[in-house]
Amino acid sequence: MSVALIIPDRKLDGVIAALQQQLPEVAIEVWPQLQNPAAVDFAVLWKQPPGVVAALPNLKALQSFGAGVDSILSDSTLPPDLPLARIVDPHLTASMLQYLDTVLNYYRLRFDEFSANQQQQLWKPRSPRRIQQICVLGLGELGAAAAQHFAALGYQVSGWSGSQRQISGVQCFAGPNQFSAAVAQADMLICLLPLTPATENLLNKTRLAQLKPGSILVNVARGAIVDDEALLAALHSGQIAAACLDVFRTEPLPAEHPFWHTPGMLLTPHISAVTNADTAVAQIAENYRRVQAGLPMVNQVDRTRGY
Ligand code: GLV
């Protein structure tokens, strides 16, 4: 019995030490140097190369190292029946809310304009932007927290999700037919949807045209939910006044990508909610023990739904 960490391109020393402390009796293996693939019965994954999981013959369960599972499920060779859990972490939620508060105030106080003016030594005072209505796309763990947070701060908040949700203080919409009603009045649109076949390229030309003209788009979910070309066109035409993106179709964002140089774009390198190693390790260890005891894991995802 061993745990395999299949998490390329990440320094894992701290995670390994903390996990070993929680599971002293268990061997922890780190891909690609797996000593005994047949002994691995629990794998912790983040953007694993396709085929690596399928090559482990005795797995009992899979654990995402993050909140999302889209990069794990995109591996078509993933054994279909293995249960998969994700990290649900109050620190992740707090970090996301802090990011969103900062972005909201950045635009409210027009730091985007002042920063552009600074390049030309322009002194142009202006009063704050009116941002009163916020629409949150995706009302899962993070989306619901964001919607409630902004509603509690006094913003008018609408929320849109795949299936109907009820959140007090938030006007909830669901399904493709209610998309335009959900977004129509929003000064700021915050995307916190999971990436699934149903949400890939959801924010395309047609849907971006349904936003309130001059609104601001914030994407902290997954890059592939937004059609890049359509977003560039919407910014160019002024349909969208600004876009703040923390996530991209390809990460790191390729050097030649036009987003780097598009006026009205604020880019951050996928830092809005980074997995906290301590919380993640505690959940990984708990799920490992539950699997050994024949119990269902905590925060298990529905693999057919994709979240
Ligand atoms: C980050 O994007 C995560 O899914 O944890």
Boltz pocket constraint, residues with backbone or C-beta under 6 A from the ligand:
constraints:
  - pocket:
      binder: B
      contacts: [[A, 65], [A, 66], [A, 67], [A, 68], [A, 69], [A, 220], [A, 221], [A, 273], [A, 274], [A, 275]]
      max_distance: 6.0
